[in-house]
Amino acid sequence: MQYIDNIIFLILLVAGFGLFAKSLQKIYRNIRLGREINRSDNKPERWETMARVAMGQSKMSARPVAGILHLFVYVGFVIINIELIEIIVDGIFGTHRFLATIFGHTFYGFFTATLEILALLVVIGVVTFFIRRNFYGVKRLTMKELFGWPKNDANWILIIEFALMMAFFKMNASDFILQTRGVEGFHHLGSFPISEMIFVPFLEIFSFDNGFLIFTEKAAWWFHFVGILFFMNYLYYSKHLHIILAFPSTWFANLDKKGKFNNLDSVTKEIKLMMDPNADPYAAPAEGSEADVPSKFGAEDIFDLNQVQLLNAYSCTECGRCTSVCPANITGKKLSPRLILMKTRDRLEEVGRNIDKNGSFVDDGKKLLNDYVTKEELWACTTCNACTEACPILLDPLSIIFEMRRFLVMEQSAAPQELNLMMTNVENNAAPWQYNQADRLNWAND
């Protein structure tokens, strides 16, 4: 019977990690659909930023209560899953609490007691978040853009985490009672302060026999293991991909000063060509050079965005901090920076399914611009950078908005009338106002 359990465990383990690897491969492929961008500069600063923001949760402190609770869930859930190492060894080889032989009884007791305290903090965190998200009425968590799947996804994750922690406590409580009864195979290993205080008394009330407790311990162990595999593979469909992608997103974050926009290489080369008296404007570009590649001004679809912007779309936590500080959204405009990232991810996933079905992308007659993101949303943006400042993992929805506006202006000449008038005045009068350059200082004489 034990060998059958080991074989079933190994099959589930390989299948679970195999499906997870396949999902990560699909995400990587989809991100690679974007334009390449070099963000390998300032590596020491990038490592420091990733450690401080992604691992240290430094930007979560802007909202202390939510930040502390998120730290409970994040640290607790990550450290508790170190026990997955023990579960894997026990599952494959049929051992029981393998890490006790590595750590020694004393340190293992400290280790398991720490896991129990962290598990309790996770429970407090997820219960509070569930109440806050569904009953407390935080505006950014109850907006129309979260109706349906986004809200259900957030709730399901909280429920799954709660269930996994309950299974963890039930497993430890059953194990503790079996240890105190001296049942064969259950040696005195580990310390379980929370289980002893809350769950053991509940089990002892009913005076369950050893057989039932062994079944309960094993059932909770299997539930915990299968639950972790399910959670891991559910991430692909969830906003909780940020658990993994927050790290590369912060590493590849834009380190330039906020408000500094990028220059188009194609335009820069044209200007340099115009300024060079020795340049031949009719000379053919060198084969394989960047100048030989047709360029598009701005972004119309996900293929025109860079790979970091697509990574940002997958990394979005949908917390809404960006939208809650957006002056356009606050004043009733249609723009929501969070929704820009969500729509970009939706379009990216649609393109990915197209590739899965056809082997390569087949034009579906849709674009990110207009089919997903409207012009009204784009022109509502004031480019104030409040959204990028507020994001807890340094995502940059403004850069996506800017690239699509750049496409509208430079490819379609579809800027609003006010902007067209201003640009015409700059071109003719070297000023945004509609009067002659010679009259620019007349105000000083008034």
C-alpha positions as CSV (number, residue, x, y, z in Angstrom):
1,M,0.0,0.0,0.0
2,Q,2.9,2.4,0.9
3,Y,4.5,1.8,-2.5
4,I,1.2,2.7,-4.3
5,D,1.0,6.0,-2.3
6,N,4.6,6.8,-3.3
7,I,3.9,6.1,-7.0
8,I,0.7,8.2,-6.9
9,F,2.6,11.0,-5.1
10,L,5.4,10.9,-7.7
11,I,2.9,11.0,-10.6
12,L,1.1,14.0,-9.1
13,L,4.4,15.8,-8.4
14,V,5.7,15.4,-11.9
15,A,2.4,16.3,-13.5
16,G,2.0,19.4,-11.3
17,F,5.4,20.8,-11.8
18,G,5.3,19.8,-15.5
19,L,2.0,21.8,-16.1
20,F,3.5,24.7,-14.1
21,A,6.6,24.7,-16.3
22,K,4.4,24.7,-19.4
23,S,2.5,27.7,-18.1
24,L,5.7,29.6,-17.4
25,Q,7.0,28.7,-20.9
26,K,3.7,30.1,-22.4
27,I,4.0,33.3,-20.4
28,Y,7.7,33.7,-21.5
29,R,6.7,33.1,-25.2
30,N,3.9,35.7,-24.9
31,I,6.2,38.3,-23.4
32,R,8.7,37.7,-26.1
33,L,6.1,38.9,-28.7
34,G,7.0,42.4,-27.6
35,R,9.9,44.5,-28.8
36,E,13.3,43.9,-27.2
37,I,14.5,46.6,-24.8
38,N,17.8,46.8,-23.0
39,R,17.4,47.1,-19.3
40,S,20.7,45.5,-18.2
41,D,22.3,48.8,-17.1
42,N,23.0,49.7,-13.4
43,K,22.9,46.1,-12.2
44,P,23.8,46.9,-8.6
45,E,20.9,49.4,-8.4
46,R,18.5,46.9,-10.0
47,W,19.4,44.1,-7.6
48,E,19.0,46.5,-4.7
49,T,15.6,47.7,-6.1
50,M,14.4,44.2,-6.5
51,A,15.5,43.2,-2.9
52,R,14.0,46.3,-1.4
53,V,10.7,46.5,-3.3
54,A,9.8,42.9,-4.3
55,M,11.3,41.0,-1.4
56,G,11.3,43.8,1.3
57,Q,7.8,45.0,0.4
58,S,9.0,48.6,1.0
59,K,6.3,50.4,-1.1
60,M,3.5,48.6,0.8
61,S,4.2,50.8,3.8
62,A,2.3,53.6,2.1
63,R,-0.8,52.0,3.5
64,P,0.5,50.5,6.8
65,V,-2.5,48.3,7.8
66,A,-2.8,46.6,4.4
67,G,1.0,46.6,4.2
68,I,1.5,44.7,7.5
69,L,-1.3,42.2,6.7
70,H,0.2,41.6,3.2
71,L,3.6,41.0,4.8
72,F,2.0,38.4,7.1
73,V,0.5,36.6,4.1
74,Y,3.6,36.9,1.9
75,V,6.3,35.9,4.4
76,G,4.1,33.3,6.1
77,F,3.0,31.6,2.9
78,V,6.5,31.6,1.4
79,I,8.3,30.3,4.5
80,I,5.6,27.7,5.3
81,N,6.0,26.3,1.8
82,I,9.7,25.5,2.7
83,E,8.0,22.5,4.2
84,L,7.2,21.4,0.7
85,I,10.8,20.0,0.6
86,E,9.9,17.8,3.5
87,I,6.6,16.8,1.9
88,I,8.4,15.8,-1.3
89,V,11.0,13.7,0.5
90,D,8.3,12.1,2.7
91,G,6.0,11.5,-0.3
92,I,8.7,9.8,-2.5
93,F,10.5,7.7,0.2
94,G,7.7,7.1,2.6
95,T,9.5,8.8,5.5
96,H,7.8,10.9,8.2
97,R,9.0,14.4,9.0
98,F,12.3,14.0,7.2
99,L,13.7,17.4,8.1
100,A,13.9,16.4,11.8
101,T,16.8,14.1,10.9
102,I,18.5,17.0,9.2
103,F,17.8,19.8,11.7
104,G,17.9,17.7,14.9
105,H,15.0,17.5,17.4
106,T,15.6,20.9,19.1
107,F,15.9,23.0,16.0
108,Y,13.2,21.1,14.2
109,G,10.9,22.0,17.1
110,F,11.8,25.7,16.8
111,F,11.2,25.4,13.0
112,T,7.7,23.8,13.2
113,A,6.7,26.2,16.0
114,T,7.7,29.1,13.7
115,L,5.7,27.7,10.9
116,E,2.7,27.4,13.1
117,I,2.9,31.1,14.2
118,L,3.4,32.2,10.6
119,A,0.4,30.1,9.5
120,L,-1.8,31.8,12.2
121,L,-0.6,35.2,10.8
122,V,-1.5,34.1,7.3
123,V,-5.0,33.1,8.5
124,I,-5.5,36.5,10.2
125,G,-4.3,38.2,7.0
126,V,-6.5,36.4,4.5
127,V,-9.6,36.6,6.7
128,T,-9.1,40.3,7.1
129,F,-8.5,40.8,3.4
130,F,-11.6,38.8,2.6
131,I,-13.8,40.9,4.9
132,R,-12.2,44.1,3.6
133,R,-12.6,43.2,0.0
134,N,-16.2,42.0,0.2
135,F,-17.9,43.8,3.1
136,Y,-15.8,46.9,4.1
137,G,-16.4,48.8,0.8
138,V,-12.9,50.0,-0.2
139,K,-13.7,51.9,-3.3
140,R,-10.7,50.7,-5.4
141,L,-11.7,47.1,-4.6
142,T,-15.3,47.5,-5.6
143,M,-15.0,49.3,-8.9
144,K,-17.0,48.1,-11.9
145,E,-13.8,46.9,-13.7
146,L,-13.4,44.2,-11.0
147,F,-16.9,42.7,-11.4
148,G,-16.9,39.1,-12.4
149,W,-13.7,37.1,-12.8
150,P,-11.2,39.6,-11.1
151,K,-13.2,39.7,-7.9
152,N,-13.9,36.0,-7.9
153,D,-10.2,35.3,-8.6
154,A,-9.1,37.4,-5.6
155,N,-11.7,35.7,-3.3
156,W,-10.7,32.2,-4.5
157,I,-7.1,32.8,-3.7
158,L,-7.9,33.9,-0.2
159,I,-10.2,30.9,0.3
160,I,-7.5,28.5,-1.0
161,E,-4.9,30.0,1.3
162,F,-7.2,29.7,4.2
163,A,-8.0,26.1,3.4
164,L,-4.3,25.2,3.0
165,M,-3.6,26.7,6.5
166,M,-6.5,24.8,8.0
167,A,-5.2,21.6,6.5
168,F,-1.7,22.4,7.9
169,F,-3.1,22.9,11.4
170,K,-5.3,19.8,11.3
171,M,-2.3,17.7,10.1
172,N,-0.2,18.9,13.0
173,A,-2.9,18.5,15.6
174,S,-3.6,14.9,14.5
175,D,0.1,14.2,14.4
176,F,0.6,15.6,17.9
177,I,-2.2,13.5,19.5
178,L,-0.8,10.4,17.8
179,Q,2.7,11.2,19.1
180,T,1.4,11.6,22.7
181,R,-0.4,8.3,22.4
182,G,2.8,6.6,21.3
183,V,1.4,5.3,18.1
184,E,3.9,3.4,16.0
185,G,5.5,5.6,13.3
186,F,4.7,8.9,15.1
187,H,7.7,9.8,17.1
188,H,7.9,13.0,19.3
189,L,9.0,15.4,16.6
190,G,8.3,19.1,16.3
191,S,6.5,21.7,18.4
192,F,2.9,22.8,17.5
193,P,1.8,25.6,19.8
194,I,-1.2,26.9,17.8
195,S,-2.5,23.4,16.9
196,E,-2.1,22.3,20.6
197,M,-4.0,25.4,21.8
198,I,-6.8,25.5,19.3
199,F,-7.2,22.3,17.2
200,V,-6.1,19.5,19.6
201,P,-8.8,20.3,22.2
202,F,-11.4,20.2,19.4
203,L,-10.2,16.7,18.3
204,E,-10.0,15.4,21.8
205,I,-13.6,16.4,22.6
206,F,-14.8,13.6,20.3
207,S,-12.3,11.0,21.5
208,F,-11.4,9.9,18.0
209,D,-9.6,6.6,17.8
210,N,-6.1,6.2,16.4
211,G,-7.3,4.9,13.1
212,F,-9.4,8.0,12.5
213,L,-6.6,10.3,13.5
214,I,-4.1,8.6,11.2
215,F,-6.7,9.0,8.4
216,T,-7.2,12.7,9.3
217,E,-3.4,13.3,9.4
218,K,-2.9,11.6,6.1
219,A,-5.9,13.3,4.4
220,A,-4.7,16.7,5.6
221,W,-1.2,15.9,4.4
222,W,-2.5,15.0,0.9
223,F,-4.8,17.9,0.8
224,H,-2.0,20.3,1.6
225,F,0.3,18.7,-1.0
226,V,-2.4,18.6,-3.8
227,G,-3.6,22.1,-2.8
228,I,-0.1,23.5,-3.3
229,L,0.1,21.9,-6.7
230,F,-3.3,23.3,-7.6
231,F,-2.4,26.8,-6.3
232,M,0.8,26.7,-8.3
233,N,-1.0,25.9,-11.6
234,Y,-3.9,28.3,-10.8
235,L,-1.4,31.2,-10.8
236,Y,-1.3,31.3,-14.6
237,Y,-5.0,32.3,-14.7
238,S,-4.8,34.6,-11.8
239,K,-3.6,38.1,-10.9
240,H,-1.5,36.4,-8.2
241,L,1.2,35.8,-10.8
242,H,2.8,38.8,-9.1
243,I,4.0,36.4,-6.5
244,I,6.6,35.3,-9.1
245,L,6.7,38.1,-11.6
246,A,7.1,41.0,-9.1
247,F,10.8,40.0,-8.9
248,P,11.7,40.4,-12.6
249,S,9.3,43.4,-12.9
250,T,11.1,45.3,-10.2
251,W,14.5,44.3,-11.6
252,F,13.6,45.5,-15.1
253,A,11.8,48.6,-13.8
254,N,12.5,52.0,-15.4
255,L,15.2,53.7,-13.3
256,D,15.1,57.0,-15.2
257,K,13.5,60.0,-13.5
258,K,9.7,59.9,-13.6
259,G,8.4,62.1,-16.5
260,K,11.4,61.3,-18.8
261,F,10.0,59.9,-22.0
262,N,12.0,57.8,-24.4
263,N,13.1,59.0,-27.8
264,L,12.4,57.0,-31.0
265,D,15.5,55.6,-32.5
266,S,14.2,56.0,-36.0
267,V,13.5,59.7,-35.4
268,T,16.9,60.3,-33.8
269,K,18.6,58.7,-36.7
270,E,16.7,60.8,-39.2
271,I,17.7,64.0,-37.3
272,K,21.3,62.9,-37.1
273,L,21.2,62.2,-40.9
274,M,19.8,65.7,-41.5
275,M,22.5,67.3,-39.3
276,D,25.4,65.5,-40.9
277,P,26.6,67.4,-44.1
278,N,28.5,64.3,-45.2
279,A,25.6,61.9,-45.0
280,D,24.1,60.4,-48.1
281,P,20.3,60.4,-47.6
282,Y,19.9,58.0,-50.5
283,A,22.4,55.4,-49.3
284,A,20.9,52.0,-48.6
285,P,21.2,51.0,-44.9
286,A,23.5,48.3,-44.0
287,E,21.9,44.8,-44.1
288,G,20.7,43.7,-40.7
289,S,21.0,47.2,-39.2
290,E,18.2,48.7,-37.2
291,A,17.7,51.3,-39.9
292,D,16.9,48.4,-42.2
293,V,13.9,47.3,-40.1
294,P,10.6,49.0,-40.8
295,S,9.5,50.9,-37.7
296,K,6.1,52.0,-36.4
297,F,5.7,55.1,-34.3
298,G,4.1,54.2,-31.0
299,A,2.0,51.1,-30.3
300,E,-1.2,49.9,-31.9
301,D,-1.1,46.4,-30.6
302,I,0.8,44.3,-28.1
303,F,3.5,43.5,-30.8
304,D,4.5,47.2,-30.7
305,L,5.0,47.4,-26.9
306,N,8.3,46.4,-25.4
307,Q,8.8,43.2,-23.4
308,V,9.0,44.9,-20.1
309,Q,5.5,46.5,-20.7
310,L,4.1,43.1,-21.5
311,L,5.8,41.7,-18.3
312,N,4.1,44.5,-16.4
313,A,0.7,43.5,-17.8
314,Y,1.2,39.9,-16.4
315,S,2.6,41.2,-13.1
316,C,-0.3,43.6,-12.3
317,T,-1.7,42.8,-8.8
318,E,-5.0,44.6,-9.6
319,C,-4.8,46.3,-6.2
320,G,-6.0,49.6,-7.8
321,R,-3.6,51.9,-6.0
322,C,-2.7,53.4,-9.3
323,T,-6.3,54.1,-10.2
324,S,-7.1,55.5,-6.7
325,V,-4.6,58.3,-7.1
326,C,-5.3,59.0,-10.8
327,P,-6.6,62.6,-11.1
328,A,-8.4,61.7,-14.3
329,N,-10.3,58.8,-12.6
330,I,-10.9,60.8,-9.5
331,T,-12.6,63.5,-11.5
332,G,-14.9,61.0,-13.3
333,K,-13.0,60.3,-16.5
334,K,-13.0,56.9,-18.1
335,L,-9.3,56.3,-17.6
336,S,-8.2,53.6,-15.1
337,P,-4.4,52.8,-15.1
338,R,-5.2,49.4,-13.6
339,L,-7.6,48.7,-16.4
340,I,-5.0,49.6,-19.0
341,L,-2.8,46.9,-17.7
342,M,-5.7,44.4,-17.4
343,K,-6.8,45.1,-21.0
344,T,-3.2,44.7,-22.2
345,R,-3.0,41.3,-20.5
346,D,-6.3,40.3,-21.9
347,R,-5.2,41.1,-25.4
348,L,-1.9,39.4,-24.9
349,E,-3.7,36.2,-23.7
350,E,-6.0,36.4,-26.7
351,V,-3.0,36.6,-29.1
352,G,-1.4,33.7,-27.2
353,R,-4.5,31.5,-27.7
354,N,-4.4,32.5,-31.4
355,I,-0.8,31.2,-31.6
356,D,-1.7,28.0,-29.7
357,K,-4.5,27.3,-32.2
358,N,-2.7,28.2,-35.4
359,G,1.0,27.6,-34.7
360,S,1.7,31.2,-35.4
361,F,-0.3,34.4,-35.1
362,V,-3.1,34.8,-37.7
363,D,-4.5,38.3,-38.0
364,D,-7.8,38.3,-36.1
365,G,-8.8,41.8,-37.1
366,K,-8.4,43.1,-33.6
367,K,-5.9,45.6,-32.0
368,L,-5.2,46.7,-28.5
369,L,-6.0,50.2,-29.5
370,N,-9.7,50.8,-30.1
371,D,-10.8,47.1,-29.6
372,Y,-9.6,47.1,-25.9
373,V,-8.4,50.5,-25.0
374,T,-10.4,53.5,-26.2
375,K,-9.1,56.9,-27.3
376,E,-11.1,58.5,-24.6
377,E,-9.2,56.6,-22.0
378,L,-5.8,57.6,-23.5
379,W,-6.5,61.3,-23.9
380,A,-7.8,61.5,-20.3
381,C,-4.3,60.9,-19.0
382,T,-2.4,63.9,-17.7
383,T,1.0,62.1,-17.6
384,C,1.4,63.1,-14.0
385,N,3.1,59.8,-13.1
386,A,0.9,59.3,-10.0
387,C,0.1,55.8,-11.1
388,T,3.7,54.8,-11.5
389,E,4.6,56.3,-8.1
390,A,1.7,54.5,-6.4
391,C,2.4,51.0,-7.8
392,P,3.8,48.7,-5.1
393,I,6.0,46.8,-7.6
394,L,7.0,49.6,-9.9
395,L,4.8,48.9,-12.9
396,D,4.5,51.6,-15.5
397,P,1.0,51.8,-17.1
398,L,1.8,55.4,-18.2
399,S,4.4,54.1,-20.7
400,I,1.7,52.0,-22.4
401,I,-0.7,54.9,-22.6
402,F,2.1,57.1,-24.0
403,E,3.0,54.7,-26.7
404,M,-0.6,54.4,-27.9
405,R,-1.0,58.2,-27.9
406,R,2.2,58.4,-29.9
407,F,0.7,56.0,-32.5
408,L,-2.4,58.1,-32.7
409,V,-0.4,61.3,-33.2
410,M,2.4,60.1,-35.4
411,E,0.8,57.4,-37.4
412,Q,-2.9,58.4,-37.7
413,S,-2.7,62.2,-37.1
414,A,-5.6,61.6,-34.7
415,A,-4.7,64.0,-31.9
416,P,-7.5,66.1,-30.4
417,Q,-8.2,69.4,-32.0
418,E,-6.7,71.3,-29.1
419,L,-3.4,69.4,-29.4
420,N,-3.3,69.9,-33.2
421,L,-3.8,73.6,-32.8
422,M,-1.0,73.8,-30.2
423,M,1.4,71.8,-32.3
424,T,0.7,74.0,-35.4
425,N,1.4,77.1,-33.3
426,V,4.7,75.6,-32.1
427,E,5.7,74.8,-35.7
428,N,4.7,78.2,-37.0
429,N,5.3,80.5,-34.0
430,A,7.8,78.6,-31.8
431,A,5.2,78.9,-29.1
432,P,1.9,77.2,-28.2
433,W,0.0,80.5,-28.6
434,Q,-1.4,81.8,-31.8
435,Y,0.5,85.0,-32.3
436,N,3.7,86.1,-34.1
437,Q,7.1,85.5,-32.5
438,A,7.8,89.2,-32.7
439,D,4.9,89.9,-30.4
440,R,6.0,87.4,-27.7
441,L,7.3,90.1,-25.3
442,N,4.5,92.6,-25.8
443,W,3.0,91.7,-22.4
444,A,6.0,93.3,-20.7
445,N,5.0,96.6,-22.1
446,D,1.4,96.5,-20.9
